[in-house]
Amino acid sequence: MKRFALIGVGGYIAPRHLKAIKETGNVLVASLDKSDSVGLLDSYFPDADFFTEFERFDRHLEKLKRDANQAVDYVSICSPNYLHDAHVRFALRIGANAICEKPLVLNPWNIDGLDEIEKESKGKINTILQLRLHPAIIALKRKIDSADKNKIYDIDLTYITSRGHWYLVSWKGDVEKSGGIATNIGIHFFDMLAWIFGDVKKNVVHVSQPKRAAGYIELAKARVRWFLSLERGDLPVKPQPGKPMTYRSITMDGQEIEFSEGFGDLHTESYKKILAGEGFGTKDVLASVQIASDIRNAEPVGLKGEYHPILKKIKL
């Protein structure tokens, strides 16, 4: 049984990590969040210590570190994006392994610094790239790898997940903290596409707004038109009562790639891989971090060239 600590336990993604820790037969001994609305802990680890101040959390784990039987083995990081780099460093500093939610860092050059610290420590940096573990995505990669090496595929990626007014008020609406929409909701898709279709040759941004972005990425084996949105009005179908206001679609050469199911257990699968020493490290995330960073810093060109067809239908 491995001993875990978790940073950001009050956040949206934390329950998936709590579930993964429990389902892999391990224990959470301490957690941290500035919000104390963390009653969910009672459903998973009611005996875990909880802190609202980082200094006291740091002190507690430092004390545990001095007892070989009490030291924390892993620190799971579910904090706001801009704090991931610092919290990964903290995990390594106390002699633990890090399990970090996306994105590992906001800027590609930050990865070099983490590599140096990882080499100096006994811990390992792991990041959650759960789409690489989705059966449909694995099958797609095998199909592409075994096909004609010279074939170039045409991909349309559309991801619309409605968010209310709170979004822009929260840290997610601050580009300096979240990295913007391409990082916050798009980076897993960019990782998946680069993993399957190869290196980036061209990256063009057509639209860049706080709640909407679109562009074109040319990969070694694919031409990708992508569209990301948090606007409810962009949904192509009326949401059903009680159902998530989300639309997710990837087409390849006009054919839909079906992967709408099977997301619920991917964090647990990620933890199983990490615990077996097969987690994704810093080198694995570099391509997607670079793509998202380039999008964030690009000057939008407007509706020119190979832009996503949905842009013709919505009011920008």
Secondary structure, DSSP 4 states (H G I P E B T S, - for coil): --EEEEE-TTSSSHHHHHHHHHHTT-EEEEEE-SS---TTHHHH-TTSEEESSHHHHHHHHHHHHTSTTT--SEEEE-S-GGGHHHHHHHHHHTT-EEEEPSPS-SSTTHHHHHHHHHHHSS--EEE--GGGG-HHHHHHHHHHHHS-TT--EEEEEEEEE---THHHHSGGG-HHHH--HHHHTTHHHHHHHHHHH--EEEEEEEEEETTEEEEEEEETTEEEEEEEE--GGG-SSPPPTTS-SEEEEEEETTEE----S--TTHHHHHHHHHHTT--B-HHHHHHHHHHHHHHHHSPP--S-SS--GGGGTS--
